[in-house]
């Protein structure tokens, strides 16, 4: 994911990488290479097609890695050196093919030279440390060189299906050790395309004449292979069924002298006079071959059309499905993050390029594009002596304002001043959603906050770089009552209660009236904050409750029980005295 190394003998380096599905932070301040991975995550793997948050820091000799804000590990360099000096450049996502690694690290500290296949976002670099750490976002536009990468505004692909997406005029190079041929071997995979003609796979012996080749041409699957002096050529006629944009199953194999090829349960086979091992020493190329690969078989067959579409579930010798991102050493115009949904009305197209401009100018505009769609362009220069074609260049058209934005799918009240809102991504988005905006309306007025016990309509707005689109109608919801009405208090008298109360500290609006209840009966309605209840018995209990009302409605206080006062005794009899002895009297 990231690599920087010192010039010369490469004695110092720092790297972030994925090894066997686990993240590692590597650094060497000289003569003490350190490899860090989280220690408290149970050995889990992170190549799960989910977003993960990673922080890697080094302070002098101590390095720390934190994943998903909960899994961590740390270690120290032991050489005594703490400084990593100048570097030859910071590489993000891979190392150039012509960059030579001189370091001889082993184990987890060994650098993985396989390029990163996936998405990186929100990359921050710590420029300084101290009381306040200074982190700055990585400026992708300042890169000195880019190779087979996507611009940040293009976002990450929304993966709908597993597989590798081939733009066309590219190839996927599988490591040579993955497929080496033999007397008995089998290759199977699934693909979908709208092309009539395309190369599927090719591999050969660098020092000999052996090769294997599979291609689609004019409704036929061709499977050609040569071992020694034996050449088998199979033609499986399936018509135009394979280029309708749906998934197809291909299977090619060699069993001694027998060669077999099948496409969608239609098979052909050819048995030669003898078997023998077919030698393959080159990488296996899927979907096309690099321009520098020269082979007689490529001159004989119509291989001008690189594969455009998706390939998935690749198996060798009936083994498990291989990860194309893991077994590939190079991918040109191939997206390994997944297969995109078909978005074309053209099926079984023969010529996969259209003339955009012809003339002597050195610039042109293509005004026939679909929004936010990848296209390949190249320039062909011609003169009296002939013509020459340049390399293909990938480009993507701009975004559009989101269309058919639906209102939120769910609105649930949390309390009187906040709600929890859920929504779905708009179905027609030609671009990358940069932000969503929720707006609450009350009587056609946009609000900056919510009030308790009120009704609103809420809309969803989705925005791309091209602009924002709002849902044409709102979903209604109401906030609950949240008014805290203090319970009434009273001064007790023998035949009355002098009741008083305080206004609510947070009314839902302007108080229009108070309602005082005694034993569930209304005894007062008005705007005063006090009332005398008369005509009640001496020292008797009464249940009181207060309601505070606004235009939106009324909210009740808690019910309290209060007693009226007591009267003094009206008559007291004189005491009866009984003399007990010379020093005591009993009083009753």
Secondary structure by P-SEA (a helix, b strand, c coil): cbbbbbcccccccccccccccbbbbbbbcccbbbbbcccccccccccccbbbbbbbbbcccbbbbbcccccccccccccccccccccccccccccccccccccccccccccccccccccccccccccccccbbbbbcccccccccccccccccccccccccbbbbbcccbbbbcccccccccccccccccccccccbbbcccccccccccbbbbbbcccbbbbbbbcccbbbbbbbbbcccccccbbbbbbbbbcccbbbbbcccccccccccbbbbbbbcccccccccccccccaaaaacccccccccccccccccccccccccccccccccccccccccccccccccccccccccccccccccccccccbbbbbbbbbbbccccccccbbbbbbbbbccccccccccbbbbccccbbbbbbcccccccccccbbbbbbbccccccccccccccbbbbbbbbcccccccccbbbbbccccbbbbbbbbbbbcccccbbbbbccccccccccbbbbbccccccccccccbbbbcccccbbbbbbbbbbbcccbbbbcbbbbbbbbcccccbbbbbbbbbccccccccc
